[in-house]
Amino acid sequence: MRAPQSRTKEGTVTMTSSEELHKRRGAAVARGVGSTISAYVERAGGGTIVDVEGREWIDFAAGIAVANVGNSAPRVVEAVKAQVERFTHTCFMVAPYESYVAVCEQLNALTPGSFEKRSALFNSGAEAVENAVKIARHATGRPAVVVFDHAYHGRTNLTMALTAKNMPYKHRFGPFAGEVYRVPMSYPLRDGGLSGAAAAATAIEMIEKQVGAENVAALLIEPIQGEGGFVVPAEGFLPALREWATAAGVVFVADEIQTGFCRTGDWFACQHEGVEPDLVTLAKGIAGGLPLAAVTGRAELMDAVHVGGLGGTYGGNPIACAAALASIETMHELDLAAAARRIGQVMGDRLRAIAARDPRIAEVRGRGAMLAVELVQPGTLTPDPAATAAVSAACHAAGLLTLTCGTYGNVLRFLPPLVISDDELARGLDILDAAFG
């Protein structure tokens, strides 16, 4: 049945309004599912979104770092159409197909590390993280998983345990999975500016004293934290942890779900310091908006799991695999890693100019097209979530889609599609500039 239509004052028929859709949503969709804006999308592409009432939004969210190649990249659209005409599903565990294998080949070649690799495909970032933990535990025979303050790894029971933030992710959803241990993250703004080596030493000492290295299966870390506030660890933090993990026989897992696929100016954020993880979890930007995720890593770890121990009904769906192959081809063709670096330069310069006049901005941080500003009460490091929400709301009112994040809710994060035009980027930054006043 078609959605109800409405008429403008001039009498022309229009699509359903956002207000009408919101009423229908209230009667049909669970209240626990939230949305950043109240407008409803009709189409999107490049660096813009158009709602059902024809209003254009500049997109500084990219579906939370999913639409790296845009919301309707031509190669992705054509690949999906072609695959739908061939078949939509057989389940790779029942009747396999070439595109699953091809995606795994691409991931094995693209991810950091010159060693032999294997990959397995899943549906979501949380699934990828859960399976990375399964693989590490199975391969090492150890139970413990070490994660970091401010981390975000998903919304399933295990990944909620791995995630640091209570609201809205963990509140009243426990009890959670056990054998998860949390240690301090390198957070230069808030740890007194500890060097990467010193911050790593603090975390390692806590692991060895409170958990015992011999009990640790995996050390799981986001190279740049996402929901936790786009926290960029001090140089040397990741390499020091990698060195310790190797010596201790601990599986080093890089959660590149938000940072991966050219977002930070490299294909993967670990490459900035030459870190080679044992396992990498991937999702978000992998398939141009279709649900796909993966674990890629050392062959001896990935192959340690018995046949049938990894998988899932929809994991590596053929339509999503076709989209992933087209997305990766687009990233190569358009050199989206270089595009991310250009976006980061333009956006970073503008954000630093805003920060120079606004004492609420304690720090501009990030890498490539993954940037953020942290807002505090002027002259302090006291988080100011109210100011953050107000700036974001002003952006929304003016047609710029922005997101907030951070353990304290006081960080504005910016994740434009990597195919955003110079004009769209400039217009979005003008709106942001005005929102700060």
VOGU-3710 file (C-alpha; in Angstrom, 3 decimals, decimal comma):
1> mrapqsrtke> 0,000/0,000/0,000  1,309/3,441/-0,881  2,072/5,886/1,903  -0,505/8,670/2,317  0,251/11,854/0,406  -0,335/15,459/1,328  -1,013/18,659/-0,641  0,819/21,942/-0,481  -1,027/25,258/-0,367  -0,692/25,432/-4,160
11> gtvtmtssee> -2,476/22,091/-4,434  0,338/19,978/-5,866  0,748/16,459/-4,551  3,882/15,880/-2,458  5,446/12,904/-0,777  4,560/12,022/2,798  5,854/14,692/5,151  8,371/14,016/7,900  5,701/14,955/10,427  3,316/12,330/9,042
21> lhkrrgaava> 6,079/9,716/8,964  7,000/10,534/12,538  3,436/9,869/13,653  3,453/6,514/11,869  6,814/5,729/13,411  5,480/6,370/16,911  2,798/3,731/16,359  5,053/1,165/14,682  8,706/1,476/15,754  10,041/0,617/19,203
31> rgvgstisay> 10,792/3,719/21,244  14,283/2,473/22,068  15,390/3,041/18,465  16,537/6,653/18,282  17,414/8,987/15,401  19,639/12,038/15,241  17,242/14,166/13,176  13,447/14,109/12,745  13,505/14,543/8,945  13,048/11,434/6,792
41> veragggtiv> 15,339/10,696/3,854  14,046/10,419/0,292  17,398/10,149/-1,531  21,099/10,730/-0,949  24,357/10,873/-2,847  27,753/12,512/-2,835  27,858/14,739/0,224  24,146/15,488/0,523  20,894/13,991/1,746  17,454/15,119/0,553
51> dvegrewidf> 14,475/14,595/2,832  10,903/13,752/1,831  9,981/17,446/1,771  12,784/18,283/-0,646  15,129/19,883/1,865  18,833/19,320/1,209  21,183/18,442/4,048  24,977/18,585/3,922  26,126/15,223/5,248  28,894/15,256/7,863
61> aagiavanvg> 27,878/11,820/9,185  28,069/9,363/6,253  25,767/6,990/8,124  28,395/6,845/10,914  31,365/6,310/8,580  29,536/3,816/6,368  28,998/5,817/3,163  32,707/6,408/2,473  32,092/6,025/-1,271  28,786/7,903/-1,019
71> nsaprvveav> 25,206/6,710/-0,607  24,676/5,711/-4,242  28,103/5,156/-5,773  27,653/4,209/-9,459  29,808/1,083/-9,337  28,018/-0,133/-6,215  24,577/0,495/-7,701  25,398/-1,416/-10,874  27,059/-4,294/-9,019  24,069/-4,692/-6,701
81> kaqverftht> 21,593/-4,613/-9,587  23,556/-7,256/-11,466  23,846/-9,533/-8,429  20,150/-9,273/-7,563  19,320/-10,503/-11,054  21,583/-13,547/-10,591  20,664/-14,622/-7,042  20,098/-12,975/-3,662  21,042/-15,758/-1,249  22,199/-19,346/-1,022
91> cfmvapyesy> 24,123/-19,155/2,292  27,850/-19,545/1,769  27,884/-22,366/4,337  25,438/-24,320/2,162  26,229/-23,414/-1,459  29,297/-21,156/-1,790  29,956/-18,535/-4,464  32,905/-16,667/-5,940  32,220/-13,161/-4,614  32,700/-14,236/-0,979
101> vavceqlnal> 36,100/-15,630/-1,883  36,964/-12,479/-3,860  36,127/-10,204/-0,926  38,325/-12,292/1,366  41,162/-12,102/-1,169  40,844/-8,309/-1,263  40,829/-7,999/2,521  43,821/-10,293/2,889  45,752/-8,100/0,444  44,638/-4,708/1,788
111> tpgsfekrsa> 44,954/-5,088/5,562  48,303/-4,398/7,284  50,817/-7,238/7,531  52,902/-9,133/4,985  52,134/-12,505/6,605  49,696/-15,069/5,184  46,092/-14,221/6,071  42,593/-15,594/6,047  39,221/-13,829/6,334  35,690/-14,694/7,405
121> lfnsgaeave> 32,626/-12,576/6,615  29,777/-11,553/8,912  26,911/-9,035/9,045  27,850/-6,298/11,509  30,731/-4,802/13,417  29,544/-6,362/16,668  29,507/-9,793/15,013  33,033/-9,243/13,752  34,259/-8,311/17,230  32,543/-11,305/18,820
131> navkiarhat> 34,118/-13,635/16,287  37,563/-12,090/16,751  37,258/-12,854/20,472  36,115/-16,405/19,679  39,094/-16,918/17,389  41,599/-15,505/19,885  40,243/-17,617/22,733  40,167/-20,762/20,638  43,675/-20,269/19,264  45,308/-19,395/22,605
141> grpavvvfdh> 43,250/-21,455/25,019  43,065/-18,395/27,257  39,891/-16,682/28,559  40,606/-13,005/29,245  39,998/-10,056/26,900  41,553/-6,647/27,612  39,845/-3,476/26,379  40,267/0,238/27,073  38,549/3,159/28,751  36,171/5,024/26,396
151> ayhgrtnltm> 35,997/2,020/24,028  32,973/1,170/21,912  32,711/-2,273/20,324  28,985/-2,955/19,834  25,564/-3,666/21,335  25,427/-7,468/21,731  25,911/-8,961/25,183  29,640/-9,585/24,777  30,321/-6,335/22,946  28,357/-4,366/25,550
161> altaknmpyk> 30,754/-5,828/28,103  33,638/-4,649/25,922  32,095/-1,178/25,540  32,886/1,420/28,214  29,910/3,786/28,016  26,809/3,069/30,092  24,130/5,302/28,529  22,600/4,475/26,172  24,485/1,274/25,385  24,598/-0,760/28,615
171> hrfgpfagev> 22,066/0,686/31,061  19,952/-2,096/32,620  20,932/-4,637/29,942  23,213/-6,744/32,149  24,542/-9,031/33,424  27,258/-9,045/30,808  29,789/-11,598/29,628  32,722/-12,203/31,958  36,505/-12,263/31,660  36,594/-8,720/30,252
181> yrvpmsyplr> 39,118/-6,321/31,782  39,446/-2,578/31,183  42,649/-0,525/31,306  43,437/3,185/30,728  43,522/4,579/27,209  46,053/7,109/26,000  43,929/10,284/26,006  46,395/13,177/25,716  43,874/15,880/26,593  42,846/14,114/29,808
191> dgglsgaaaa> 45,829/12,047/30,971  48,189/14,957/31,546  49,783/14,579/28,148  51,481/11,258/28,891  53,715/10,034/26,106  52,507/7,015/24,185  55,188/4,849/25,771  54,308/6,003/29,297  50,574/5,519/28,761  51,203/2,029/27,373
201> ataiemiekq> 53,398/1,168/30,362  50,555/2,155/32,710  48,092/-0,076/30,848  50,526/-2,999/30,639  51,350/-2,838/34,346  47,646/-3,024/35,158  47,177/-6,023/32,869  50,094/-7,901/34,349  49,097/-7,173/37,952  45,324/-7,558/37,746
211> vgaenvaall> 44,840/-10,138/34,989  48,143/-11,855/34,294  49,541/-11,882/30,792  49,341/-15,671/30,682  45,541/-15,446/31,013  44,969/-12,913/28,232  43,661/-14,198/24,909  43,235/-10,828/23,192  44,031/-7,174/23,558  41,308/-5,305/21,627
221> iepiqgeggf> 41,700/-1,649/20,697  40,357/0,966/18,292  43,403/2,706/16,732  41,357/5,912/16,987  38,371/5,572/19,274  34,998/6,223/17,676  31,972/6,589/19,931  34,333/7,202/22,853  35,206/10,623/21,457  37,532/10,232/18,466
231> vvpaegflpa> 40,364/9,868/20,936  43,713/9,720/19,132  46,327/7,984/21,291  49,744/9,559/21,675  52,370/8,434/19,176  54,021/5,239/20,351  51,054/3,923/22,347  49,891/1,391/19,765  53,404/0,150/18,838  54,252/-0,394/22,521
241> lrewataagv> 51,081/-2,419/23,060  51,774/-4,399/19,894  55,307/-5,207/21,110  54,043/-6,335/24,501  51,298/-8,495/22,994  53,784/-10,270/20,752  56,107/-11,014/23,647  53,232/-12,210/25,844  51,576/-14,411/23,231  48,475/-12,213/23,287
251> vfvadeiqtg> 46,423/-11,737/20,106  46,488/-8,043/19,168  43,092/-7,156/17,663  42,597/-3,806/15,920  38,968/-2,716/15,746  39,042/-0,795/12,456  35,277/-0,822/12,051  34,965/2,984/12,056  38,520/3,871/11,012  38,863/1,486/8,080
261> fcrtgdwfac> 38,589/1,862/4,317  40,399/5,147/3,716  38,604/7,116/6,446  41,754/8,305/8,248  43,848/8,988/5,145  45,269/5,458/5,026  43,387/2,327/4,107  43,532/1,462/7,811  44,407/3,610/10,821  47,031/1,149/12,110
271> qhegvepdlv> 49,172/1,958/9,090  49,920/5,446/10,457  52,467/3,949/12,863  53,219/0,769/10,961  51,341/-1,460/13,402  50,467/-4,919/12,074  47,594/-6,460/14,070  47,137/-10,201/14,415  43,423/-9,768/13,693  41,471/-6,830/12,263
281> tlakgiaggl> 37,723/-6,339/12,626  36,054/-4,566/9,702  32,570/-3,292/8,806  30,944/0,123/8,171  32,775/1,492/5,088  33,364/-1,938/3,550  30,312/-2,229/1,267  28,858/1,156/0,353  26,008/0,915/2,850  25,109/-2,763/2,609
291> plaavtgrae> 25,503/-4,880/5,764  28,828/-6,687/5,709  31,613/-7,236/8,219  34,769/-9,284/8,457  37,591/-10,593/10,578  40,901/-10,749/8,752  44,141/-11,958/10,256  47,024/-14,356/10,553  46,301/-17,626/8,799  47,415/-19,758/11,762
301> lmdavhvggl> 44,939/-17,973/14,050  42,021/-17,887/11,639  42,539/-21,537/10,672  42,810/-22,696/14,293  39,011/-22,795/14,597  37,340/-26,101/13,731  35,203/-26,365/10,592  31,739/-25,017/11,330  32,959/-22,872/14,220  32,661/-19,654/12,211
311> ggtyggnpia> 29,795/-18,489/10,038  26,178/-17,358/10,066  23,164/-17,559/7,790  23,595/-14,159/6,146  27,335/-13,645/6,635  28,926/-12,674/3,333  25,575/-12,273/1,563  26,220/-12,187/-2,212  24,622/-8,761/-2,698  26,754/-7,276/0,072
321> caaalasiet> 29,845/-8,974/-1,375  29,138/-7,466/-4,801  28,788/-4,056/-3,172  32,048/-4,521/-1,261  34,015/-5,404/-4,384  32,582/-2,368/-6,177  33,292/-0,144/-3,163  36,919/-1,262/-2,963  37,310/-0,697/-6,705  35,864/2,811/-6,262
331> mheldlaaaa> 38,261/3,548/-3,392  41,195/2,566/-5,593  39,952/4,407/-8,660  39,189/7,673/-6,850  42,114/7,357/-4,394  39,810/7,993/-1,477  42,668/7,754/1,027  44,129/10,882/-0,588  40,648/12,427/-0,650  40,384/11,840/3,112
341> rrigqvmgdr> 43,687/13,608/3,656  42,498/16,593/1,603  39,221/16,750/3,511  41,139/16,557/6,767  43,366/19,453/5,804  40,488/21,721/4,786  38,274/20,775/7,697  41,102/20,806/10,225  42,179/24,324/9,250  38,626/25,586/9,623
351> lraiaardpr> 38,064/23,832/12,950  41,286/25,215/14,360  40,228/28,715/13,290  36,918/28,265/15,134  38,764/26,926/18,189  41,060/29,954/18,228  38,082/32,219/18,934  35,876/29,892/20,990  37,249/28,967/24,444  34,747/26,125/24,753
361> iaevrgrgam> 36,783/24,045/22,307  39,474/22,284/24,316  40,877/20,305/21,401  40,573/19,678/17,688  41,656/16,130/16,939  41,427/13,246/14,523  43,054/12,132/11,319  41,998/12,385/7,698  38,236/12,717/7,343  37,654/11,544/10,913
371> lavelvqpgt> 37,786/14,749/12,952  36,237/16,055/16,150  36,148/18,938/18,610  35,798/18,439/22,356  33,788/21,099/24,194  34,396/22,054/27,819  33,508/24,831/30,214  35,979/27,608/29,326  39,193/27,553/31,289  38,630/23,990/32,543
381> ltpdpaataa> 38,490/20,423/31,301  34,950/20,017/32,638  32,906/18,480/29,815  30,086/20,615/28,415  27,533/18,263/26,828  24,855/20,971/26,822  26,944/23,263/24,624  27,769/20,336/22,366  24,106/19,472/21,928  23,242/23,120/21,278
391> vsaachaagl> 25,856/23,503/18,535  24,744/20,265/16,922  21,087/21,353/17,052  21,992/24,668/15,420  23,729/22,740/12,638  20,650/20,582/12,110  18,385/23,634/11,986  20,556/25,074/9,220  20,706/21,860/7,189  23,996/20,272/8,307
401> ltltcgtygn> 23,874/16,709/9,616  26,337/16,309/12,495  26,842/13,733/15,238  27,894/13,921/18,862  29,880/11,324/20,787  32,257/10,871/23,712  32,008/9,242/27,112  30,871/12,615/28,468  28,669/13,514/25,474  30,789/16,593/24,780
411> vlrflpplvi> 32,383/15,808/21,418  31,189/16,844/17,969  32,427/14,354/15,384  32,665/14,849/11,643  32,583/11,991/9,122  31,744/13,371/5,675  31,544/10,961/2,744  34,964/10,777/1,118  33,361/11,766/-2,198  31,945/15,023/-0,838
421> sddelargld> 32,533/17,918/-3,252  34,622/20,960/-2,382  31,489/23,110/-2,554  29,490/20,819/-0,262  32,346/20,685/2,221  32,698/24,472/2,219  28,958/25,005/2,680  28,895/22,566/5,567  31,825/24,268/7,258  30,133/27,648/6,846
431> ildaafg> 27,067/26,294/8,671  29,261/24,813/11,398  31,151/28,091/11,779  27,885/29,995/12,190  26,571/27,453/14,699  29,457/28,252/17,020  28,504/31,951/16,788
//
